[in-house]
Amino acid sequence: MKPSFIKQTIHTILKKNKGLSILLGILVAVVVLLSLLPPQILKIIIDRNLVVKDMKNLERRAFLYFLCLLMISVCEFAKNALLTILGQKMVTSLRMELNKKLMRLPSSYFSENSSGEITSRIMNDVSNVESLFADGAISMMIDCLKILGILLSIFAFSLPLGIFVLFLIPNIYAITRTFQKRMLKAQVENLEQYGLVNGHIAETLKSVKMIKSYSKESYMERLYQHRIDENFKTIHRVNFLDSIYSPIIQVTR
């Protein structure tokens, strides 16, 4: 699936749903702005009410703090709902286009590629594109804007702390980039092996009479076990990378 085809599909879906796209953009901007308010309110509460023991306006500021958190949650809920709707529209469009393409492919393609691999591309790869749109691209854009806002807030709180965090960001980027490359490689291997496993099951069921006629049950079993073991190692590598990345970021925080 060419990247240009995916970009074109995303652009078409967003263009057909201009209202939802505009609303999504507004919600993203609101979420980013609202997420910067609670720390500022909390700073005012601590500095003006708790440190100097002045309980005046404490209840109003506390109510405003929790109101911001509530509004953030509501906007996040609405944003995720819109992303889910647009994502499902995208999945439907991509699978329809892939189905049309299957009709145009020559018969040699189906003899060179197993049915399991083709099914994996249509089902899993398209779902991954939807996840990239909903949980990847949009979330990354929101996080980048939040990082910019948080940096500005930290500089407003303390200049030395802001400079320290500014020097820390490149290290976090380097760590993230390293894990990203290794995770991508492992995920690609996982998808390929998953297709082979699905293809093996489909081919075994389709050729069961031939397998029994030539007494190749043990061979097919060993081949299936080998593919399952290879896929298990790849999944284990994916889980290992995923499990150690989060603690590193948490410790850095």
VEXDREN-2710 file (C-alpha; in Angstrom, 1 decimal):
% VEXDREN-2710
k/r/px/py/pz
1/MET/0.0/0.0/0.0
2/LYS/1.7/3.2/-1.1
3/PRO/1.9/6.1/1.4
4/SER/0.4/8.5/-1.2
5/PHE/-2.7/6.2/-1.4
6/ILE/-3.1/6.4/2.4
7/LYS/-2.6/10.2/2.4
8/GLN/-5.1/10.5/-0.4
9/THR/-7.6/8.4/1.5
10/ILE/-7.2/10.4/4.7
11/HIS/-7.5/13.7/2.8
12/THR/-10.7/12.4/1.1
13/ILE/-12.3/11.3/4.4
14/LEU/-11.5/14.6/6.1
15/LYS/-12.7/16.6/3.1
16/LYS/-16.0/14.6/2.9
17/ASN/-16.5/15.3/6.7
18/LYS/-15.6/18.9/6.9
19/GLY/-17.8/19.6/9.9
20/LEU/-16.3/16.8/11.9
21/SER/-12.8/17.7/10.8
22/ILE/-13.3/21.4/11.9
23/LEU/-14.8/20.3/15.2
24/LEU/-11.9/17.9/15.8
25/GLY/-9.4/20.8/15.2
26/ILE/-11.3/23.0/17.6
27/LEU/-11.3/20.3/20.3
28/VAL/-7.6/19.6/19.8
29/ALA/-6.9/23.3/20.4
30/VAL/-9.2/23.5/23.4
31/VAL/-7.6/20.4/25.0
32/VAL/-4.1/21.8/24.6
33/LEU/-5.1/25.2/26.1
34/LEU/-7.1/23.7/29.0
35/SER/-4.3/21.3/29.9
36/LEU/-2.1/24.2/30.7
37/LEU/-4.5/25.9/33.1
38/PRO/-4.6/23.4/36.1
39/PRO/-0.9/23.8/36.9
40/GLN/-1.2/27.6/36.8
41/ILE/-4.3/27.5/39.1
42/LEU/-2.5/25.1/41.4
43/LYS/0.5/27.4/41.6
44/ILE/-1.8/30.3/42.6
45/ILE/-3.5/28.1/45.3
46/ILE/-0.2/27.0/46.8
47/ASP/1.6/30.4/46.6
48/ARG/-1.3/32.7/47.7
49/ASN/-3.5/30.4/49.9
50/LEU/-1.5/27.6/51.4
51/VAL/2.0/29.1/51.8
52/VAL/0.8/32.4/53.4
53/LYS/-2.1/30.7/55.1
54/ASP/-4.7/32.9/53.4
55/MET/-7.9/31.0/53.0
56/LYS/-9.7/33.8/51.1
57/ASN/-10.9/32.7/47.6
58/LEU/-9.5/29.2/48.2
59/GLU/-12.8/27.5/47.6
60/ARG/-13.4/29.4/44.4
61/ARG/-10.0/28.6/43.0
62/ALA/-10.3/25.0/44.0
63/PHE/-13.6/24.8/42.2
64/LEU/-12.1/26.4/39.2
65/TYR/-9.2/23.8/39.3
66/PHE/-11.6/20.9/39.3
67/LEU/-13.8/22.6/36.7
68/CYS/-10.8/22.7/34.3
69/LEU/-10.1/19.0/34.9
70/LEU/-13.8/18.2/34.2
71/MET/-13.7/20.3/30.9
72/ILE/-10.5/18.6/29.9
73/SER/-12.1/15.1/30.4
74/VAL/-15.2/16.1/28.4
75/CYS/-13.2/17.5/25.5
76/GLU/-10.9/14.4/25.5
77/PHE/-14.0/12.2/25.4
78/ALA/-15.5/14.2/22.5
79/LYS/-12.1/14.2/20.7
80/ASN/-11.7/10.4/21.0
81/ALA/-15.3/9.9/19.8
82/LEU/-14.6/12.0/16.7
83/LEU/-11.4/10.2/16.1
84/THR/-13.1/6.8/16.3
85/ILE/-15.9/7.9/13.9
86/LEU/-13.4/9.3/11.3
87/GLY/-11.1/6.3/11.9
88/GLN/-13.9/3.8/11.1
89/LYS/-14.8/5.7/8.0
90/MET/-11.2/5.5/6.9
91/VAL/-11.0/1.8/7.6
92/THR/-14.1/1.2/5.5
93/SER/-12.8/3.3/2.6
94/LEU/-9.4/1.6/2.6
95/ARG/-10.8/-1.9/2.7
96/MET/-13.2/-1.0/-0.1
97/GLU/-10.3/0.3/-2.2
98/LEU/-8.3/-2.8/-1.4
99/ASN/-11.2/-5.0/-2.4
100/LYS/-11.4/-3.2/-5.8
101/LYS/-7.7/-3.6/-6.3
102/LEU/-7.9/-7.4/-5.6
103/MET/-10.4/-7.7/-8.4
104/ARG/-7.8/-6.0/-10.8
105/LEU/-4.8/-8.1/-9.8
106/PRO/-3.6/-10.9/-12.1
107/SER/-4.0/-14.5/-11.0
108/SER/-0.3/-14.9/-10.6
109/TYR/-0.4/-12.6/-7.6
110/PHE/-2.7/-15.1/-5.7
111/SER/-0.4/-18.0/-6.5
112/GLU/2.7/-16.1/-5.3
113/ASN/1.0/-14.8/-2.1
114/SER/-0.9/-17.0/0.4
115/SER/-4.5/-16.3/1.3
116/GLY/-3.4/-15.7/5.0
117/GLU/-0.9/-13.0/3.9
118/ILE/-3.5/-11.3/1.8
119/THR/-6.1/-11.4/4.6
120/SER/-3.5/-10.1/7.1
121/ARG/-2.9/-7.1/4.8
122/ILE/-6.5/-6.3/4.4
123/MET/-7.5/-6.7/8.0
124/ASN/-4.4/-6.0/10.2
125/ASP/-2.5/-3.5/8.1
126/VAL/-5.6/-1.4/7.5
127/SER/-6.4/-1.5/11.3
128/ASN/-2.8/-0.3/11.9
129/VAL/-3.3/2.6/9.6
130/GLU/-6.5/3.6/11.5
131/SER/-4.5/3.3/14.8
132/LEU/-1.8/5.5/13.3
133/PHE/-4.4/8.1/12.5
134/ALA/-6.3/8.0/15.8
135/ASP/-3.6/7.1/18.3
136/GLY/-0.5/8.2/16.4
137/ALA/-0.6/11.3/14.2
138/ILE/-3.3/13.3/16.1
139/SER/-2.0/12.3/19.5
140/MET/1.5/13.2/18.5
141/MET/0.4/16.6/17.3
142/ILE/-1.5/17.2/20.6
143/ASP/1.5/16.1/22.6
144/CYS/3.9/18.3/20.7
145/LEU/1.7/21.3/21.3
146/LYS/1.4/20.3/25.0
147/ILE/5.2/20.1/25.2
148/LEU/5.6/23.6/23.8
149/GLY/3.0/24.9/26.3
150/ILE/4.5/23.1/29.2
151/LEU/8.0/24.5/28.3
152/LEU/6.5/28.0/28.3
153/SER/4.8/27.3/31.7
154/ILE/8.1/26.0/33.2
155/PHE/10.0/29.1/32.0
156/ALA/7.3/31.2/33.6
157/PHE/7.7/29.3/36.9
158/SER/11.5/29.2/36.9
159/LEU/14.1/30.2/34.4
160/PRO/16.8/27.7/35.7
161/LEU/14.3/24.8/35.7
162/GLY/13.2/25.7/32.2
163/ILE/16.8/25.7/30.9
164/PHE/17.4/22.3/32.6
165/VAL/14.3/20.8/31.0
166/LEU/15.3/22.3/27.6
167/PHE/18.6/20.4/27.8
168/LEU/16.8/17.3/28.9
169/ILE/14.4/17.1/25.8
170/PRO/17.1/16.1/23.3
171/ASN/18.1/13.1/25.5
172/ILE/14.5/12.0/25.7
173/TYR/14.2/12.4/21.9
174/ALA/17.3/10.3/21.3
175/ILE/16.0/7.5/23.6
176/THR/12.6/7.6/22.0
177/ARG/14.1/7.5/18.5
178/THR/16.2/4.5/19.3
179/PHE/13.3/2.5/20.7
180/GLN/11.1/3.6/17.8
181/LYS/13.5/2.2/15.2
182/ARG/13.8/-1.1/17.0
183/MET/10.1/-1.3/17.7
184/LEU/9.3/-0.6/14.0
185/LYS/11.6/-3.4/12.8
186/ALA/10.1/-5.9/15.3
187/GLN/6.5/-4.9/14.4
188/VAL/7.2/-5.3/10.7
189/GLU/8.6/-8.8/11.3
190/ASN/5.6/-9.6/13.5
191/LEU/3.1/-8.7/10.8
192/GLU/5.0/-10.7/8.2
193/GLN/5.2/-13.8/10.5
194/TYR/1.6/-13.4/11.5
195/GLY/0.7/-13.5/7.8
196/LEU/2.8/-16.7/7.4
197/VAL/1.0/-18.4/10.4
198/ASN/-2.4/-17.5/9.0
199/GLY/-1.4/-18.7/5.6
200/HIS/-0.1/-22.0/6.9
201/ILE/-3.4/-22.7/8.6
202/ALA/-5.4/-21.9/5.5
203/GLU/-3.1/-23.9/3.2
204/THR/-3.2/-26.9/5.6
205/LEU/-7.0/-26.9/5.6
206/LYS/-7.2/-26.5/1.9
207/SER/-4.6/-29.2/1.1
208/VAL/-5.5/-31.6/3.9
209/LYS/-6.2/-34.6/1.6
210/MET/-2.8/-34.2/-0.2
211/ILE/-1.0/-33.9/3.1
212/LYS/-2.6/-37.1/4.4
213/SER/-1.9/-38.9/1.1
214/TYR/1.8/-38.2/1.2
215/SER/2.0/-38.6/5.0
216/LYS/3.3/-35.1/5.6
217/GLU/1.4/-34.4/8.8
218/SER/4.6/-34.3/10.9
219/TYR/6.3/-32.0/8.4
220/MET/3.4/-29.6/8.4
221/GLU/3.3/-29.7/12.2
222/ARG/7.1/-29.0/12.5
223/LEU/6.8/-26.1/10.0
224/TYR/3.8/-24.6/11.9
225/GLN/5.7/-25.0/15.2
226/HIS/8.8/-23.3/13.7
227/ARG/6.7/-20.3/12.5
228/ILE/4.9/-20.1/15.8
229/ASP/8.2/-20.1/17.7
230/GLU/9.6/-17.4/15.5
231/ASN/6.5/-15.2/15.9
232/PHE/6.7/-15.8/19.7
233/LYS/10.3/-14.5/19.8
234/THR/9.3/-11.4/17.8
235/ILE/6.3/-10.7/20.0
236/HIS/8.6/-11.2/23.0
237/ARG/11.0/-8.6/21.6
238/VAL/8.1/-6.2/21.0
239/ASN/6.8/-6.6/24.6
240/PHE/10.3/-6.3/26.0
241/LEU/11.0/-3.0/24.2
242/ASP/7.5/-1.7/25.2
243/SER/8.0/-2.7/28.8
244/ILE/11.4/-1.0/29.4
245/TYR/10.6/2.2/27.5
246/SER/7.8/3.4/29.8
247/PRO/9.9/3.0/33.0
248/ILE/12.8/4.9/31.5
249/ILE/10.5/7.8/30.7
250/GLN/8.8/7.6/34.1
251/VAL/12.1/7.7/35.9
252/THR/13.2/10.7/33.7
253/ARG/10.0/12.5/34.7
END
